[in-house]
Structure formats: structure tokens, C-alpha cells
């Protein structure tokens, strides 16, 4: 008979398996046995190669959170050292960012990581954040080559998929040796904190297993690696990319409104997998949602739940509420004037919109409909108004030649144009003269 703590610590593996979150594991049975014997320490690393983490990183953050909720000890590693190099890409050599820029990004990434794990010292397993720059900045080259480099057969390093993909066009020793630094991280955490599990994406599998092997060779220690699958769409394309680029966790790079809409617009074929991967809903809740979605896909219940849960995880309940209110109001189901200005501006930037420059006179309503792309011509604009389908800030417009004034501006200095029930556009007019 197992106690409840043991069951909770090992059930996280069952939960990850049920959700489809285990692509590879070095020794599943040994890992389960280690978890059953007591809390283990696990880590996941994030390189600051950009000023923010993105959707792929979020899956790893949530995996670390799941492990902590199961009673295990989480470590989030921010790669102040590895971020200066960057994991090799399949296509070309990375541009090395200046040290001062990387150090700034370290702080931004650290703050983002800290949002997803609990540091309460009253917990038996509070989280810890580390920076690998701390143990590499004074590293002696000869010691590194003797103590670490000798454990890495070059033939095996050449066999890594990302390296093979780069051999014809060339790969620098800098990127080629990245795996040594990531393996050193695992070894240091093993020595310092007894860390015995590293998680990451399946594209990192070679790096993960190299760290396990280094611990075995240098310490005769038993360590584990677990990789989550790469998240792809039903059409085979990479998830987390939009026409405008990556979906970032930083609100300055991807607004909470755009973030929410990204999830809400998930394809019906993808949405249930995303619910399993990115939410903490139970198996029973997911099964019920899947059935409801199969019966009434047009209701988009799964997309709505996914968008609400993930936006709340990343941006908080209050920001999610603002986004939902904006979404409703933009389609005539709420009071636009009561919305937060920054949320409204962000929402309209994601829609077709017109920006009026400083001192630029305000066009007529008909001209705004044409400029925004809601109609093709001024005659079409007049026809829309005559048929009762033209709206300004959710109020029906009766005169196509009406010129909006400063009194019409909503919070954030904007106007909302709408044609019919479903098509809307924005006017960013704070600098214009009414």
C-alpha cells in the first residue's frame, strides 16, 4: 500500500503520459521508482537569446510547474552563459548578441520564469532560480577541456541531427560545443542540489541525454531526461508562429489581446491537444469538453476555455477579463467607453485599422470605412449606411458624411467602425484634429 505522497509524486508521470506530453524518457521505470522513494529535483533551462520567452518555452514552464505541484523540487535555469552562444540552429549560424544585451535579457527571462513556480519558503519544495553564468564566468579553459571535454566523443557529437544538418554549409566550434556547456549545467546542478531530472523539448533530446551521460561518467550517478513533443498543427506546421512572428509571453511584444485571440483562433483539429498540453484541467474535465466540442463545435467552447486558461496563466485574471470584455464590446455586445484604453488600442492594432497622424483632419465616416478596408468604395460606404449596417462605436450611423469629433473618441483615443454584425476596424486617432 502506498502513501498519498508517493502516489502524488508518481502520478505526475501518468498525467504527463495521458496528456501526450512524454515524447522520450531515458528510463521511465527507474524515474518512477526514484519519484516513489521521495521528491526528486528537476530543472529546465532557458537561454536568453531574445528579450522574452515564447510559446515553446511555455510548455516547459508548465511541465516544471506540474512537477512542483506533484511534490518535486523545481529549478529554473536562466542561461546567462549559454545565451551568449545559443543552441545551434539547423539553418545557419546564430548572430552572437552583445554581452550587455544578453545580461539584460537574463533579467527579463528570470522574471517570466518566476511567474510559473512557487518560491514560498513555507513549502517543502520551494522553487529555485539559477544562472549558469555563475559557474562558467571564471571557468578555466584547460580545466574545461580536461574535466568536461574528454567525456565527449567527437564521432557521437557529429552524429547529432542538428550538427549533421549543418556540416555541409559549416558550423563553428562555438555552436558545435554548445552541448558541452548544457551538459556541464546538469552536472553542476547534480552536484549542488542533487538534481536528477532534466526536461526539455524533443529537439533538445541530444543535449538532454548528453548531460545524463556526463553525470554517469564523472560521478557514477544516475540521472534522467524527459522530453516533451514539439507542438505542431494538424497541417504539420510549427505551432506558436503567426504571420507577424512568434507569440511571446511579454505583453510588450505580444499584447494580451493578441495572445488571447491566438488561442481562441485555434483550429478545431488542434484545440483538444492544446487543452491537454497547456491547461491544468483534469482528465474528467477534458473528456467532458471533448464530447461537448464534438457535439457543438460551432460553440467553440474548447477554444474559449483554452484562451481563458492560458491567458490567465500568463497575464493574470484581471487582464484576461479586460480582453474578454473588449472582445465582446468590439462586436456590439458591451460598452466600449468602459474599456481600458491600452487594451482597446492593442485590440484595434490586431484588426484592420487606420492611423491618423498629428494634425491630420478627421475624414468622414464614409472615408474611414474605405480607408479601413471595410468597404471597397465610397459608394459602397454610403450604401452600407443607407441599409442600416454602418456603426461608429457601436452606435448606428445615419449620415455617411458625418465627421467624428473629439467627443466620439474612446479611451486610448480611438474609434471603432463596424459594418454589420461581424466586421469591425479601428481608427487610431489620438493625434488627429477633430
Steps between C-alpha positions, in 0.01 A plus 500: 500500500644838400459822695329800338829690461658215306194468280494874428871508413468217247158589361654799327659254255159346430355848452777599258451175309123545481544852369741377233783702652767230506681464168816337643621382840837345577372239748130538589496218757807627683363853500171380648687305767708807587186711534336235716792499744476876562485843334755543223651824373440588136605788282433659166720761336417811299754689291446876476549518122209748483347750746212262577402136517250370246236230457747212474660605829159518664451126462823443696398750769170319547677163517721636779188628675329162471802335661498749788127450559572127524745566785832515315766769530514734197798692369469753222833566332555822309793465262704813548796303364338277236294797384824663387546213253159359416402144418591421137227554244448267204505781246788736577742633759347708776584868530677544833330766710706751702568396859324800652187427295499133605537597866197731464303217344602269785304720741196513273497122458559443872191706586293299254619166637421608855131545414446129444650338809451564871786640709314492832761392757219355707462227239696176533610548137544871420629586156849621425636715216864466392719661234766286333719807455580464873702180448637570154623862516826399673532161333857416400525384136752224575294368791188506284669303222658249743205453735206532260623481140669162541160338567356596158594275207511712186344226287188509719487878489519486120208257500260752653227593251546875531876464445457270199262753348765768526814312394473579130451872547725519805464529876727692736674337793298740719166345407648152462612509865168626638406150614802497735378812679144373539632169631722689745186674629338167580818378670524816712136475608549131579795588723352809662136405548473128431311571177422174319249599230531738209201572279482672163359480150563199281725711276730521805519124549865471403596770750286346775648153466854640475455648847376167635806328353739763643362444850542126458859536378622755755297417811378146432162658568154408377318785330200522269377695200144551382401676178164643402389485136532791263160661462384501141171583335283250316643627171853417620618858552666615820267622773567839658572688179273760341533719193653767724748258660529320832238514774689646796423494872604866536196724463710766327583256220164320481211688661268308735221554247704351214613222733139411590389512137786272397363224724136575426569460127643151543393257229230250602745221410762634742306641790460191721871418479575858601260473795686188617841660455443851630230483768468337840150365436445148633454195281128503586461866404688445176287198409180698559632792297602270216152352484335844508733621226424199281126561540507879456829610341344828388468608865882503528483406868844335486661805338341732752616290796849464353536874439371589845715249688826573323457878496426488873812291561720746311335838555270454801125498561450877477670531163301203368178665614593822317577309182171309513305820556675662205430200279129518578472878472673512162217286362229714655447294816637743755573862586808621313541816708553295815798308360859547604672725247816296456298181446281671241798640310672160503184332372458746214864464398426132440204588276489696175557861603580852393758714676458876479812709537547808717294790366332285235134597457239240585346347185131437457350174624469380139866576432602316818308191388693504171841576657455217751410250230154425634353603164655531153373841401327811625179401319511168687547694823194714429301187415608333828378802698173524304428131570559547874825301514743775596604549863733736683590390852206257485256782421318489166614771259230675296715744302788363293658849492510531877840615626584347841615751758707487816189416699475176305848380598508199731762431770839484332393756238339255260182443304338166420341457159272210429323372190218265587538266795839337442736739319675773694801726461674763704604860469801595710430870513649634825737731312250621241300821508128459520 
